[in-house]
Amino acid sequence: MSIASEAQFDQARVAERMRDIREATRVVSEGFSREYMRECIDNHRFPQEAWEALGEYGLLGITIPEDLGGSGGGQVELVALMETLAEAGLVLPMLLLTGFARVPIIRNGTPGQIERFVKPTISGAEKLCFAITEPDAGTNSFAMSTLATPDGDGYRLTGRKVFISGAADADRMLVVARTQKAGEVKRRTEGMSLFVVDTDAPGVELQPLNIDVGWPERQYLVFFDDVKLDAGRLIGNPGQGLAGMFEALNSERLLVTAMSVGLGNYALKKAVAYANERKPFGTPIGGYQAIQHRLAEAKAELEAARLMMIHAAATFDAGGDAGSHANMAKLLGSRAAVKAVEAALQTHGGYGFDRDYDIITLWPSARLMEVAPINNEMLLNYIGEHVLGLPKSY
């Protein structure tokens, strides 16, 4: 059974594109230590210095066409950037958030909207986050109740979103809302729209959640209380935002995979170094198969996830349907990252739980990726139904 996309791409060229970005990214990452990142994480302080450096080197302009002032490239370059930062221990979810939130605006927005909402993100002057999940609907986004109702030549937005990462650090958020209530449409996929909302707009309230996932950014419950939106904040046509939503979500899954693979390799690098130095019985514990095989399995799974990610990213850039491979990449990447961190913990023994060794500190972020932005059970449901052709299981 094949799920190969009809989109064609040059594998050698894809590898070259990734290599170029990885080299450029290392120039930036070498200027920021893991200790710097830990300080930002521990204090929930946005890593503004690293963000500005990425902007200065043009890396925040990746996926933005050069004729719009960006650096060009696509998802291939963006996942290479995310992976390279993560494998240096630099966790920058805002890069992920801004990166995928821009996708539907670039693909579906007007020139004026791109000028207004996308161009300021190229230098890092402005940041974007994404708001889709709701307290009651959860994973069933089609059941969302956040509603944008026509008001003169614009809209009024009312509702709630939850688990919105980086909302207080972002300048704007891309909000998925209904312009028709779920009960008013023939198909649940109808009536969904995309809006760009300023995080400091009147009627927007951000309530921090008591969640710690090992990121600098916090997560928020966001309230929209009759927020006035001008017509220019609607991306695409009203009620037809589903395609744009999935464009963003496919990009998100690829970037989550990149961060997972990068963090997994960071954990393995530390584990290998420790296994080569630790000699409680006179020889390095890395020579024991019980240790070595666990690390080797994690590495193999990380590489498998990486290959799936690259294939999906290249398919996305070539205009193909990357949905199945993006879902598989996220599934494999999140599992591999957890396996890598677990292997590193086991290798370090009791020291693995000492925060100064910087292993247990990786666990929340790695484990989160099996739950968010979509849980792995739903990915398996998708693969079972849409790839294998099995009956819907939920």
Secondary structure, DSSP 4 states (H G I P E B T S, - for coil): -----S----HHHHHHHHHHHHHHHHHHHTTS-HHHHHHHHHTT---HHHHHHHHHTTGGGBTS-GGGTS-B--HHHHHHHHHHHHHTT---HHHHHHHHHTHHHHHHS-HHHIIIIIHHHHTTSS-EEEE---TTTTT-GGG---EEEEETTEEEEEEEEEEEETTTT-SEEEEEEESS-GGGSSSTTSSEEEEEEETTSTTEEEEE-S---S-SS-EEEEEEEEEEEEGGGEESSTTB-HHHHHHHHHHHHHHHHHHHHHHHHHHHHHHHHHHHH--TTSS-GGGSHHHHHHHHHHHHHHHHHHHHHHHHHHHHHTTS--HHHHHHHHHHHHHHHHHHHHHHHHHHGGGGGSGGGSSGGGHHHHHHTTTSSS-HHHHHHHIIIIIS-PPP--
